[in-house]
Amino acid sequence: MDTRATIPSGGSFYPLVLELFQQQQPVAILYDDNGVTRANGLIENIFERDGRQWLKLEDQTEIRIDQLYAVNGTFSADYSEC
């Protein structure tokens, strides 16, 4: 039986993102940008814009946290592409 680490449906990646940012750990991310998109690197900043939480990677890529599908092998329970 295949299993994978998931966050609950309707849950947030924010606590995981914050922990990885504070520990300066590299991240491998899948997110929605008009299709599934990959990004990798260190999180440079976490911020709020227009009432939503965002992260910025060291390459200046900005990603809304609520658009994340997966972070370092932990997936959203709502994501079923793999």
GUKEVO-669238 format. One record per residue (C-alpha): residue in three letters; x, y, z. Coordinates in Angstrom, 2 decimals, padded with zeros to 5 digits. Last residue first. Layout:
N
<node><resn>ALA</resn><x>X</x><y>Y</y><z>Z</z></node>
...
//
This chain:
82
<node><resn>CYS</resn><x>000.68</x><y>011.65</y><z>-008.36</z></node>
<node><resn>GLU</resn><x>-001.76</x><y>014.31</y><z>-009.53</z></node>
<node><resn>SER</resn><x>-004.12</x><y>013.92</y><z>-006.55</z></node>
<node><resn>TYR</resn><x>-003.71</x><y>017.08</y><z>-004.48</z></node>
<node><resn>ASP</resn><x>-006.55</x><y>017.74</y><z>-002.00</z></node>
<node><resn>ALA</resn><x>-004.70</x><y>015.99</y><z>000.86</z></node>
<node><resn>SER</resn><x>-002.00</x><y>018.64</y><z>000.36</z></node>
<node><resn>PHE</resn><x>001.36</x><y>016.94</y><z>000.06</z></node>
<node><resn>THR</resn><x>004.43</x><y>016.59</y><z>002.27</z></node>
<node><resn>GLY</resn><x>007.41</x><y>015.53</y><z>000.14</z></node>
<node><resn>ASN</resn><x>009.52</x><y>018.62</y><z>000.73</z></node>
<node><resn>VAL</resn><x>006.57</x><y>020.98</y><z>000.23</z></node>
<node><resn>ALA</resn><x>003.56</x><y>019.94</y><z>-001.84</z></node>
<node><resn>TYR</resn><x>000.46</x><y>021.39</y><z>-003.51</z></node>
<node><resn>LEU</resn><x>001.07</x><y>025.04</y><z>-002.61</z></node>
<node><resn>GLN</resn><x>-001.37</x><y>027.71</y><z>-003.85</z></node>
<node><resn>ASP</resn><x>-002.46</x><y>028.68</y><z>-000.30</z></node>
<node><resn>ILE</resn><x>001.15</x><y>029.67</y><z>000.42</z></node>
<node><resn>ARG</resn><x>001.09</x><y>032.22</y><z>-002.38</z></node>
<node><resn>ILE</resn><x>004.39</x><y>031.96</y><z>-004.24</z></node>
<node><resn>GLU</resn><x>006.97</x><y>034.67</y><z>-004.99</z></node>
<node><resn>THR</resn><x>010.04</x><y>033.67</y><z>-007.03</z></node>
<node><resn>GLN</resn><x>012.91</x><y>036.00</y><z>-006.04</z></node>
<node><resn>ASP</resn><x>015.66</x><y>033.40</y><z>-006.77</z></node>
<node><resn>GLU</resn><x>016.13</x><y>033.11</y><z>-002.97</z></node>
<node><resn>LEU</resn><x>012.51</x><y>032.06</y><z>-002.63</z></node>
<node><resn>LYS</resn><x>009.72</x><y>034.37</y><z>-001.53</z></node>
<node><resn>LEU</resn><x>006.79</x><y>033.08</y><z>000.50</z></node>
<node><resn>TRP</resn><x>003.26</x><y>034.43</y><z>000.57</z></node>
<node><resn>GLN</resn><x>000.41</x><y>034.66</y><z>003.07</z></node>
<node><resn>ARG</resn><x>-002.84</x><y>036.27</y><z>001.95</z></node>
<node><resn>GLY</resn><x>-004.66</x><y>039.36</y><z>003.24</z></node>
<node><resn>ASP</resn><x>-003.75</x><y>041.47</y><z>000.21</z></node>
<node><resn>ARG</resn><x>-000.05</x><y>040.73</y><z>000.74</z></node>
<node><resn>GLU</resn><x>001.45</x><y>038.98</y><z>003.76</z></node>
<node><resn>PHE</resn><x>005.09</x><y>037.96</y><z>004.09</z></node>
<node><resn>ILE</resn><x>007.50</x><y>035.06</y><z>004.37</z></node>
<node><resn>ASN</resn><x>011.06</x><y>035.75</y><z>003.20</z></node>
<node><resn>GLU</resn><x>014.19</x><y>034.19</y><z>001.70</z></node>
<node><resn>ILE</resn><x>012.95</x><y>030.60</y><z>001.49</z></node>
<node><resn>LEU</resn><x>015.86</x><y>028.55</y><z>000.21</z></node>
<node><resn>GLY</resn><x>015.72</x><y>026.76</y><z>-003.10</z></node>
<node><resn>ASN</resn><x>013.45</x><y>024.75</y><z>-005.36</z></node>
<node><resn>ALA</resn><x>010.38</x><y>025.43</y><z>-007.49</z></node>
<node><resn>ARG</resn><x>008.09</x><y>023.16</y><z>-009.49</z></node>
<node><resn>THR</resn><x>004.90</x><y>024.19</y><z>-011.28</z></node>
<node><resn>VAL</resn><x>001.56</x><y>022.40</y><z>-011.64</z></node>
<node><resn>GLY</resn><x>-000.70</x><y>024.34</y><z>-013.95</z></node>
<node><resn>ASN</resn><x>-001.82</x><y>027.96</y><z>-014.23</z></node>
<node><resn>ASP</resn><x>000.69</x><y>028.66</y><z>-011.45</z></node>
<node><resn>ASP</resn><x>-000.34</x><y>026.07</y><z>-008.86</z></node>
<node><resn>TYR</resn><x>002.44</x><y>024.82</y><z>-006.60</z></node>
<node><resn>LEU</resn><x>004.96</x><y>022.02</y><z>-006.16</z></node>
<node><resn>ILE</resn><x>007.85</x><y>022.86</y><z>-003.85</z></node>
<node><resn>ALA</resn><x>011.30</x><y>021.50</y><z>-003.05</z></node>
<node><resn>VAL</resn><x>012.69</x><y>023.42</y><z>-000.08</z></node>
<node><resn>PRO</resn><x>016.19</x><y>023.99</y><z>001.27</z></node>
<node><resn>GLN</resn><x>016.41</x><y>024.40</y><z>005.06</z></node>
<node><resn>GLN</resn><x>017.08</x><y>027.82</y><z>006.57</z></node>
<node><resn>GLN</resn><x>015.85</x><y>026.57</y><z>009.98</z></node>
<node><resn>GLN</resn><x>013.50</x><y>029.54</y><z>010.36</z></node>
<node><resn>PHE</resn><x>012.34</x><y>029.23</y><z>006.74</z></node>
<node><resn>LEU</resn><x>011.78</x><y>025.46</y><z>007.04</z></node>
<node><resn>GLU</resn><x>009.73</x><y>025.98</y><z>010.22</z></node>
<node><resn>LEU</resn><x>007.70</x><y>028.80</y><z>008.65</z></node>
<node><resn>VAL</resn><x>006.96</x><y>026.72</y><z>005.54</z></node>
<node><resn>LEU</resn><x>005.84</x><y>023.78</y><z>007.70</z></node>
<node><resn>PRO</resn><x>003.57</x><y>025.99</y><z>009.84</z></node>
<node><resn>TYR</resn><x>002.19</x><y>027.77</y><z>006.71</z></node>
<node><resn>PHE</resn><x>001.38</x><y>024.62</y><z>004.72</z></node>
<node><resn>SER</resn><x>-002.26</x><y>025.09</y><z>005.60</z></node>
<node><resn>GLY</resn><x>-005.12</x><y>022.65</y><z>006.09</z></node>
<node><resn>GLY</resn><x>-008.36</x><y>022.59</y><z>004.07</z></node>
<node><resn>SER</resn><x>-007.99</x><y>018.86</y><z>003.50</z></node>
<node><resn>PRO</resn><x>-005.48</x><y>017.63</y><z>006.06</z></node>
<node><resn>ILE</resn><x>-001.73</x><y>017.90</y><z>005.45</z></node>
<node><resn>THR</resn><x>-000.23</x><y>014.88</y><z>003.79</z></node>
<node><resn>ALA</resn><x>002.68</x><y>012.47</y><z>004.16</z></node>
<node><resn>ARG</resn><x>002.46</x><y>009.71</y><z>001.60</z></node>
<node><resn>THR</resn><x>001.28</x><y>006.14</y><z>001.58</z></node>
<node><resn>ASP</resn><x>001.39</x><y>003.40</y><z>-001.01</z></node>
<node><resn>MET</resn><x>000.00</x><y>000.00</y><z>000.00</z></node>
//
